[in-house]
Amino acid sequence: MKQIYISLIALIVLTFFPGCTPPEVKDRLAVADAVMQASPDSALSILQEIDAGRLREDCDKALYGLLYTQALEKNYMNPDNDSLISKSLDYYRLRDDVERLVKAYYYHGAVKFNSGNYSMSVISFMKAMELAEESGDYFWAGMSARGVSDVYTETFYSKEEVAYAEKEYEYFRKSGVQPYLNFSLLDLERAYHNSGNYQRACEIVDSVADIALAARDSILYKNSQKSAATAYFGSDKPQQALKHYRILCENGWSDYRDSAFMVVAYSQIGNVGMAREMLNQLSCVDSIIYYYAAYNVLKAEGEIEKALDNLEKEKYLLNRNFRDNKDNGLIMSVTDYYTLTNSNAEKDLELSNRLFYMSLIVGMMLVLMISSGAYLIYSRQKKKIEEKVSFAVQLQEMLDQRDGDSIAKITILKDLMDSKFTLLDKLCGLINESSDNAKRGLTERLSSLISELSISGDKISELEKQVDLIHDNLMTDFRNDLPDLKDADYCLFLFSVLNLSSVAITLLLKESKVNAIYDRRRRLKDKLKRLDDDKKERYLSFL
């Protein structure tokens, strides 16, 4: 029966508590987390070496999913599978870890953005932004606002794109984290450009170019030139746009889009030959930008019918792209956002309730199994305990008998010492009261006894041991508490404990007058009064 209970308990434990993650795996996770910001490629390598099957604890699985998604995103791999990050998000939503919850929401939004699910992406980004702002983490608030702005860029909501690009810049300005603050200016320029505010866009890119040159940031400078080219192109200033496109080409930073816009710019300033030459070299055929460039070149060459044909193709692709993104199901209103937020809260509540009832059932089963097992064990142990109690009672009786014998022996020893030193005390008194001849006779007979009890004799040590035995280590404590006394003072206290009279002590200490003993006793009392109350009372009781 006992084996059955143990097996059932083990089965429950293995089912609901699968074990602990090995320490070395936890250490690898910690290292990946530590190097993520400075070296995301190293963090990704570390995470790829971890066997996910060895992650036994939910907290480690959640952290692994968050870090792995973060590493992929920071290495520009654009993950679009939310299987890992969704589990991490579900875990952190039920925990009091705001920092990781913010990151989980952010990277969940990033994965949804990469997969084209803009409605879920914007919800996760907004939730991350709210939590980060509430906790005072303006860096992650800025990152999340940038994510929202990117969603609105892709879905052609330029007004909302500007609003969140401005939020992004303000959050990064509060955080002061570079180079994110400088690059947020380029995001703001893009938003103004997409909304048609080309003048403001041009002002921003010019300032960013100056910042990049001052900071010697080639990446920022490259992006500022790309933004400047499109900003001036949108401002209908093709000559200035070409200036920035040439900088891109000279540094090897241009791509097919830049080449296509250069074709348009050359067409607009009348350099049709250069425009035609570059158009023939474009490889991005059957694309919006190609048809736009071809339209401008053909129009400049006077091929109006062919130009209109390319314009129709461009508009068709533009409308299809616009329609696809507009119909993506993006939730635009704040009301809809909070509706979905409440829906997530209801799901969290439902999940919490399920976990609660499951934990309750498991707990009751464990209590039942443990109680049954405990009762069986108790029944078997009760008999053993009763036997041990009986043995303990017998042993206690034997110890009590031995203690009684010891006390009797100590009492006999004390009586013997009292009688011995009472006799000595009487003899010393008799010597003091007798005639000179009698004194000499008695003194000669007692000289050997007195010499044995002299201050320098071994008998003093023997007497102190006997006093320690009778009076609970009295003489040893006395010497430890008053280590600087003279030997005569120790002997005075010893003889006082033995109830010798002052006259007897005078003879034993070889003093000429009894007053010397009175003075020594008075000085000793003064020293004892300086001790703690308990010690003082203990020693003075013998003086």
Beta strands, then each sheet from edge to edge (+ up, - down):
end
